[in-house]
């Protein structure tokens, strides 16, 4: 996984790019009709139900736009919210509040939707030993926030990107001349370049599970697109030799069944690529 410093750097990049994209040379709507000296106050109003996420990130945005803005928080990240709840008040320069408004709302609406969906999946897994993971199926340029939202919802992060964990999927294995070759070449590459990265290998069937187990140094096997019966067989074959992860078209209806097969992890791209934004608004008070 990436370091806390790397993660913070990703958040800073998101904020800077969001401000560049939305404000550009200036918020001419505000500049045209609101005096520079004007001050005001606004509230973050919830118009939906679910898990709120992005409060801490909103604070970062406001501080970046204008360090003099004051944020008073009433509801924190990870808490359940309902229609009519007020998450925070922000006060200070009216122009600054308006500059930050859209980036704050866009970020929090999506992060809250992801946290809400993740929480639902976590609840479906209660009583099992299986943990839910996200994937790299994220919105380009917004990955750090989406993965942060998954953790707020009670899930765990898979690898952040291509550089913090090795994941040998079907195409890697095929292009490398087979699974055994792919694993062998990977271990040699890591040794040559003095890299300490965990190795996950995808299996498409039980025979590939058995082949993977013939090589040492595999951290986790990705049991991809298996049915329930074959997943149980795969878990039995793997035993304690390495960790297991199920993936591939797993839905709210099937996630519990896969967990009951005994896998350690279930990864779901739906946590980040198939959500409906929570309805939030920033209203002057």
Phi, psi and omega in degrees: 000155180285158182284165178299323179295317178297319181295316179297323178297321177297319179296318178299320179296318179299315181296312181298319180290324178295319178294316178300316183293320189267325184262321180056227180286350178161151175275085188293333178299313180287318181299329185285330188231356182239123180300145180301330183275353184293141176237158181201184182217142180220158179238146174271109186258131178271131179236033187202188173230151179149203180257125180280140179212145179105007179296312179296324179291322177301320178299319178298319181295311180300318180295324180290318180291317183200104182299345181275350178294140181250127181249126175247113187264134178250331181229132185261165177307137177093353181271151178286137178231157179226171181305130178097347178294147175249119185278317178202165169248144173232135181219152181145214180303125179298319179298319181293319178300316181291327177297320185276343190308304188292320179295320177298311182294313180303316182291311184291324179298316181286317180298321180293323177296318180292316179298321180295315180293320179298316179301321179297317178294319179299318179295324178293338181264359181303136180093351176253174177259015184265138179248147181267136180240151170274189178223191175269010179277070185242170177288125180307131178086354184233016187300315184302318180292321181292321178289326174298317180298324178299316180292326177297325179280357177102002178271183178236156179271136168282196176300151181282319184206195183284349188257352185252002175196145176272130176225105182270102181266182187304318181293321176300313182297318180292315181293333182274356180091025178119164184297313183299316177298317181298316179294314181299313180295323179296314180296323177294319180297315181297319179294316182298321185260011175055048180252133179251085183236141177287150182245124173247138181233132180275139176239138180260346180201175184293327178297321178290328174302311182296322179293318179301318184293345177284345179256140178273161173089008178272124184281317184210145176254129178270109181271094194261125176058037175270151171279176184299314184298313181289331176295317177299318179296319181297316180297320179295319180294317183289320180057232181258013184290328174196174180282163182234149180217126175263145177204169175104096175057037177271126185245180177299330182283332186251346188300321181295320180297320179292322178298321181289351173284347175102011180288152179284324184223152168232126178256140183220117175291338182297337179302327184244336184259354182224068178228155176252125185306140174289140181279111179229154176213154177250114186243136176295143179228000000 
